[in-house]
Amino acid sequence: MRPLIVLASLPLLAGCAQGLCTPSDDPTVLLGNGVGGAFEPYEDLQQVTLESAPQGGSGVRVNIETHGLLAGDDQLSDTQLDIIMDGELAGTFLQENTRLLCADPEIGGRIDGTVAGFDKDEYGSNDALLALNGQVVTLDITVTDEDGNSANTQQDVTVVYGN
């Protein structure tokens, strides 16, 4: 009977190997880019390319890394994605029920491939998008985990379009 207990426990141990990223009193959010699980934080005023936004229109793709928010294979989060330009809101989108995966308890949670979109009505034409080229915008991102813990960051980036 013991071998069965040991074998039955193996799948549970494998699921716990990654573990959960647990909440802390001072959660933080970093914005960056990367492919295939890699994460490179944005530098101040880093150039970012406009891309098609899944919600329609165009926006800036960001990967999000969280520290101190509840993250794991089954954890969901809401992400408020705002773009501020010249002190005015230039785009806003609430991405609800997005998986907040735990990359590793030491690394934190991850949301990859999110797009902070510009207002489709204001920036729907090619001329309006061309006018964004070289503009400095602030990405204002807030991630809220399932337990209601949230963290916010603001990152200035330079928009690149048409090059």
Backbone bond lengths (Angstrom), bond angles and torsions (degrees), N, CA, C in turn:
res aa  C-N    CA-C-N  psi(-1)  N-CA   C-N-CA  omega(-1)  CA-C   N-CA-C  phi
1 M - - - 1.443 - - 1.527 111.28 -
2 R 1.308 118.72 -33.93 1.463 120.81 -179.00 1.526 113.34 -59.99
3 P 1.348 119.20 -43.35 1.461 118.06 178.89 1.528 112.28 -57.41
4 L 1.326 117.08 -36.00 1.460 119.30 178.85 1.518 111.08 -65.82
5 I 1.306 117.40 -40.10 1.467 120.94 178.52 1.519 110.27 -63.90
6 V 1.315 117.74 -44.37 1.462 121.28 179.42 1.518 110.16 -62.88
7 L 1.343 117.45 -46.99 1.455 120.55 -179.87 1.522 111.54 -64.88
8 A 1.322 117.35 -37.91 1.457 120.23 178.76 1.523 111.56 -67.18
9 S 1.318 118.12 -25.51 1.459 121.90 -179.50 1.523 112.67 -80.90
10 L 1.312 118.13 -21.71 1.462 120.76 -176.46 1.525 113.92 -57.77
11 P 1.341 120.35 -45.67 1.457 118.64 178.42 1.523 112.62 -61.04
12 L 1.325 117.71 -35.08 1.456 120.23 178.46 1.517 110.95 -66.62
13 L 1.308 116.99 -40.85 1.458 119.69 178.33 1.515 111.09 -65.35
14 A 1.323 118.00 -40.24 1.461 120.95 179.59 1.522 110.51 -62.72
15 G 1.336 117.94 -38.96 1.456 121.36 178.83 1.522 112.33 -68.37
16 C 1.309 117.87 -25.80 1.458 121.85 -179.21 1.519 112.10 -89.35
17 A 1.315 117.34 -10.17 1.468 119.23 -176.76 1.515 111.53 -58.60
18 Q 1.334 117.21 -42.60 1.457 119.73 179.04 1.524 109.65 -74.10
19 G 1.321 117.00 -38.66 1.450 121.60 178.21 1.509 112.80 76.08
20 L 1.290 114.60 -179.20 1.451 121.80 176.29 1.516 109.03 -103.03
21 C 1.297 115.22 147.09 1.457 120.39 167.61 1.526 104.18 -88.06
22 T 1.310 117.19 122.66 1.459 121.27 -172.04 1.524 111.53 -99.70
23 P 1.336 115.95 154.72 1.461 120.62 -179.87 1.530 112.18 -67.15
24 S 1.323 114.73 154.01 1.463 121.37 174.49 1.524 108.28 -133.38
25 D 1.321 115.92 173.24 1.465 120.79 -179.02 1.524 112.91 -74.60
26 D 1.334 117.67 -16.98 1.466 120.79 -175.93 1.530 110.29 -134.20
27 P 1.350 117.63 68.73 1.460 119.63 -178.05 1.531 111.63 -69.04
28 T 1.332 114.97 152.48 1.463 120.81 179.32 1.524 109.93 -135.53
29 V 1.324 114.86 162.22 1.457 123.14 177.21 1.518 107.83 -131.12
30 L 1.336 116.54 136.77 1.463 122.97 172.76 1.521 107.98 -120.01
31 L 1.324 116.20 145.01 1.460 121.87 176.17 1.511 108.68 -110.85
32 G 1.325 116.06 145.65 1.453 119.36 179.44 1.508 111.12 -170.43
33 N 1.323 114.12 -160.80 1.458 120.33 177.54 1.511 108.22 -136.33
34 G 1.314 115.89 175.16 1.451 121.08 179.65 1.509 110.44 155.04
35 V 1.309 115.31 161.90 1.460 122.18 -179.15 1.524 108.43 -131.44
36 G 1.319 115.99 143.22 1.461 120.43 174.72 1.512 114.51 64.29
37 G 1.326 117.61 37.05 1.458 120.87 178.29 1.512 114.27 90.70
38 A 1.335 117.66 -11.17 1.471 120.26 176.75 1.529 108.57 -74.28
39 F 1.321 116.29 149.03 1.468 121.17 177.87 1.512 109.04 -136.87
40 E 1.324 115.44 125.41 1.462 122.02 176.80 1.529 107.29 -124.94
41 P 1.341 118.50 112.12 1.466 119.88 -178.45 1.532 111.74 -60.16
42 Y 1.331 115.10 143.87 1.460 119.99 174.47 1.518 109.28 -64.92
43 E 1.308 115.47 143.35 1.454 121.56 169.24 1.523 107.13 -90.24
44 D 1.322 116.95 159.47 1.454 120.96 178.42 1.524 109.39 -58.95
45 L 1.328 116.83 129.76 1.462 125.80 179.04 1.530 113.67 68.09
46 Q 1.325 116.99 17.45 1.461 120.32 178.71 1.522 110.36 -56.95
47 Q 1.322 116.45 142.31 1.453 121.16 176.97 1.525 109.80 -75.05
48 V 1.341 115.25 131.37 1.457 121.97 178.06 1.529 108.06 -130.12
49 T 1.313 115.97 139.96 1.454 122.14 -176.05 1.519 111.00 -90.38
50 L 1.334 115.46 139.09 1.461 119.76 174.29 1.527 109.70 -69.71
51 E 1.324 115.40 140.13 1.462 122.26 178.71 1.518 108.83 -136.42
52 S 1.325 116.40 166.78 1.463 120.46 175.32 1.519 108.98 -68.18
53 A 1.320 115.19 136.06 1.464 121.10 178.37 1.521 109.23 -95.15
54 P 1.343 118.20 137.33 1.466 120.45 -179.89 1.527 112.84 -60.63
55 Q 1.319 117.66 -25.96 1.452 121.14 179.57 1.525 111.30 -85.12
56 G 1.354 116.49 5.19 1.461 122.57 -178.46 1.513 110.39 101.67
57 G 1.304 116.52 153.31 1.458 121.10 179.82 1.514 111.52 80.34
58 S 1.333 114.66 -153.42 1.469 121.44 -177.66 1.518 109.86 -130.26
59 G 1.322 114.98 156.95 1.450 119.42 179.92 1.503 112.22 -166.13
60 V 1.316 115.14 -168.95 1.455 123.80 -177.64 1.526 108.65 -109.55
61 R 1.335 116.64 122.98 1.466 121.39 178.86 1.527 108.99 -77.24
62 V 1.331 115.12 134.03 1.465 120.45 177.01 1.517 109.99 -135.76
63 N 1.297 115.42 144.21 1.452 122.28 165.37 1.518 105.60 -100.04
64 I 1.313 115.97 142.64 1.459 121.27 -175.18 1.519 108.79 -118.90
65 E 1.319 115.49 132.06 1.466 121.42 174.51 1.518 107.33 -118.19
66 T 1.335 116.20 129.44 1.460 120.76 179.65 1.521 110.10 -113.65
67 H 1.301 115.55 149.15 1.467 122.77 173.62 1.524 106.45 -130.62
68 G 1.326 116.39 127.67 1.459 120.24 177.60 1.514 114.80 85.64
69 L 1.350 117.54 13.15 1.452 121.50 171.49 1.525 108.33 -111.19
70 L 1.333 116.40 152.01 1.450 121.42 179.48 1.530 109.04 -67.77
71 A 1.328 116.31 119.49 1.468 121.05 -178.75 1.513 109.11 -139.87
72 G 1.319 116.56 147.15 1.457 122.14 178.97 1.510 110.12 175.83
73 D 1.314 116.61 179.75 1.461 121.80 -175.70 1.526 113.12 -56.93
74 D 1.315 117.64 -33.34 1.464 121.26 -176.82 1.521 113.21 -110.99
75 Q 1.317 118.09 12.86 1.464 121.09 -175.55 1.528 110.32 -91.72
76 L 1.330 115.29 135.66 1.458 121.46 178.32 1.516 109.92 -112.12
77 S 1.327 115.04 157.64 1.452 120.39 178.29 1.522 109.11 -144.41
78 D 1.309 115.24 163.78 1.465 122.41 170.63 1.518 106.60 -112.39
79 T 1.328 115.74 138.20 1.456 120.39 -178.28 1.521 109.12 -126.06
80 Q 1.325 116.27 119.91 1.460 122.31 175.82 1.521 107.01 -92.94
81 L 1.341 115.78 118.82 1.458 122.16 -176.49 1.528 108.63 -113.56
82 D 1.324 117.38 109.81 1.458 121.89 179.20 1.520 109.65 -120.05
83 I 1.339 115.01 145.44 1.457 121.75 173.57 1.520 107.26 -118.33
84 I 1.325 115.90 127.22 1.464 121.70 179.67 1.516 107.91 -115.57
85 M 1.340 115.76 130.13 1.461 121.17 178.54 1.524 108.18 -134.16
86 D 1.317 115.99 128.02 1.471 121.16 -178.41 1.520 111.74 54.08
87 G 1.339 116.82 37.39 1.451 121.94 177.41 1.516 115.03 78.16
88 E 1.329 117.58 1.35 1.466 122.41 -177.95 1.524 110.24 -115.86
89 L 1.326 115.75 148.55 1.453 121.34 176.53 1.527 108.77 -69.78
90 A 1.334 116.81 120.30 1.468 121.82 -178.62 1.528 111.68 -106.70
91 G 1.310 117.10 -6.09 1.458 121.75 178.14 1.510 109.96 -179.71
92 T 1.339 116.06 145.52 1.449 120.76 179.06 1.520 109.49 -149.90
93 F 1.322 115.94 141.82 1.460 120.72 178.86 1.522 108.48 -156.38
94 L 1.343 116.03 132.80 1.456 121.58 174.10 1.518 107.71 -101.57
95 Q 1.320 116.15 114.15 1.466 122.44 177.67 1.522 106.94 -96.10
96 E 1.338 115.82 109.77 1.453 120.70 -173.95 1.526 112.19 -99.03
97 N 1.328 114.35 151.54 1.467 122.59 173.73 1.527 113.57 52.78
98 T 1.312 115.15 49.85 1.462 121.95 178.16 1.524 108.66 -97.68
99 R 1.312 116.63 138.82 1.470 120.28 177.64 1.527 109.87 -62.35
100 L 1.322 114.84 129.17 1.457 122.22 172.55 1.521 105.78 -110.76
101 L 1.329 114.31 91.91 1.463 121.12 -175.23 1.520 110.81 -79.24
102 C 1.301 116.44 147.87 1.460 121.49 175.92 1.520 107.87 -92.13
103 A 1.327 117.00 108.18 1.464 120.68 177.90 1.520 109.09 -63.67
104 D 1.310 115.56 -41.12 1.458 123.59 179.55 1.526 105.42 -177.66
105 P 1.332 119.62 142.35 1.462 119.40 179.70 1.534 113.26 -55.25
106 E 1.323 118.03 -28.70 1.467 120.93 178.12 1.524 112.10 -81.15
107 I 1.332 117.81 -26.92 1.470 121.96 -177.95 1.515 110.68 -89.88
108 G 1.318 117.92 -46.34 1.457 122.01 -179.39 1.510 111.90 116.86
109 G 1.333 115.43 -168.87 1.451 122.26 -178.11 1.509 111.94 -87.98
110 R 1.335 115.56 160.48 1.469 120.94 -178.77 1.520 111.57 -140.19
111 I 1.313 114.23 139.69 1.461 123.71 167.30 1.519 104.79 -128.94
112 D 1.323 117.13 117.59 1.457 120.92 -177.21 1.523 111.57 -105.76
113 G 1.330 115.57 147.46 1.457 121.61 170.63 1.507 116.24 72.93
114 T 1.314 118.35 26.68 1.452 122.22 176.40 1.526 108.64 -80.41
115 V 1.330 117.13 147.12 1.463 120.41 178.61 1.525 109.12 -120.77
116 A 1.335 115.63 122.39 1.461 121.53 171.80 1.522 105.97 -86.43
117 G 1.326 116.96 111.74 1.463 121.21 -171.54 1.515 114.19 -95.88
118 F 1.327 113.90 146.44 1.461 120.97 171.51 1.520 108.61 -79.39
119 D 1.324 116.75 152.80 1.454 122.40 178.36 1.533 109.59 -54.88
120 K 1.351 116.92 122.01 1.474 121.82 -176.69 1.517 111.98 -62.78
121 D 1.329 117.42 -36.16 1.460 120.00 -177.85 1.532 111.26 -71.09
122 E 1.312 115.99 -38.05 1.471 120.88 -178.12 1.530 111.98 -80.83
123 Y 1.321 116.95 -36.05 1.476 121.46 -173.88 1.526 110.99 -121.55
124 G 1.326 116.36 44.15 1.453 121.16 -177.52 1.514 114.79 -93.32
125 S 1.325 117.41 -15.27 1.466 119.61 -178.59 1.527 110.50 -98.90
126 N 1.307 114.90 158.78 1.460 120.37 177.86 1.530 110.75 -61.44
127 D 1.341 117.53 -39.03 1.466 120.86 179.05 1.531 111.40 -62.13
128 A 1.341 116.31 -41.75 1.470 120.06 179.00 1.526 110.50 -65.27
129 L 1.334 117.03 -39.12 1.465 120.35 178.26 1.527 111.02 -68.12
130 L 1.319 116.80 -39.63 1.473 120.30 177.04 1.524 111.01 -61.31
131 A 1.332 116.81 -35.58 1.467 120.87 179.00 1.530 111.82 -66.86
132 L 1.342 117.20 -20.35 1.469 120.54 177.51 1.527 112.46 -76.29
133 N 1.326 117.71 -19.78 1.460 120.90 -177.58 1.527 110.78 -57.33
134 G 1.318 115.57 123.16 1.465 121.86 179.82 1.520 114.65 87.37
135 Q 1.333 117.45 -5.10 1.470 120.81 179.90 1.528 110.95 -73.95
136 V 1.301 115.51 138.86 1.461 120.86 172.07 1.518 107.23 -89.76
137 V 1.328 115.63 126.62 1.460 121.95 178.19 1.520 108.28 -126.30
138 T 1.315 114.94 158.25 1.463 121.14 175.60 1.517 108.42 -106.76
139 L 1.322 115.66 123.26 1.458 121.39 171.62 1.520 106.52 -87.05
140 D 1.315 116.87 118.79 1.468 122.76 -179.11 1.524 106.54 -113.27
141 I 1.338 116.48 103.47 1.461 122.22 -170.75 1.525 110.20 -119.60
142 T 1.338 115.36 129.82 1.455 122.07 175.44 1.524 108.80 -124.06
143 V 1.331 116.41 127.86 1.464 122.31 176.92 1.529 107.57 -113.22
144 T 1.341 115.66 130.92 1.458 122.28 178.51 1.518 108.45 -121.36
145 D 1.341 116.54 124.33 1.467 119.97 -178.77 1.529 110.64 -83.39
146 E 1.333 116.33 177.41 1.467 122.13 -177.17 1.521 113.56 -60.76
147 D 1.339 117.43 -26.51 1.461 120.98 -179.38 1.527 112.59 -86.99
148 G 1.335 117.11 0.43 1.466 120.64 179.71 1.510 114.25 90.33
149 N 1.330 118.43 1.54 1.464 121.23 175.21 1.525 108.11 -73.37
150 S 1.323 117.62 140.22 1.454 118.51 179.42 1.518 111.03 -140.45
151 A 1.328 113.50 157.33 1.456 121.71 177.41 1.521 107.77 -141.74
152 N 1.322 115.49 147.01 1.462 121.95 -177.48 1.520 109.64 -128.99
153 T 1.321 114.84 149.15 1.454 120.31 170.79 1.516 108.84 -144.42
154 Q 1.314 115.05 154.80 1.450 122.07 172.70 1.514 107.56 -126.10
155 Q 1.331 115.70 132.67 1.459 121.50 -176.52 1.519 109.15 -135.15
156 D 1.331 116.54 123.90 1.459 121.07 175.95 1.516 109.23 -83.90
157 V 1.341 115.71 129.01 1.458 122.52 178.30 1.530 108.30 -133.90
158 T 1.327 116.22 162.37 1.464 122.20 177.96 1.521 108.19 -109.17
159 V 1.322 116.14 124.58 1.457 122.46 -177.74 1.521 110.40 -78.76
160 V 1.329 115.58 135.34 1.465 122.08 176.39 1.523 107.30 -120.79
161 Y 1.353 115.44 126.58 1.460 120.32 177.70 1.523 108.67 -143.36
162 G 1.303 115.45 134.48 1.457 120.39 173.48 1.509 116.05 83.08
163 N 1.318 118.59 10.30 1.469 120.25 178.70 1.499 110.37 -104.38
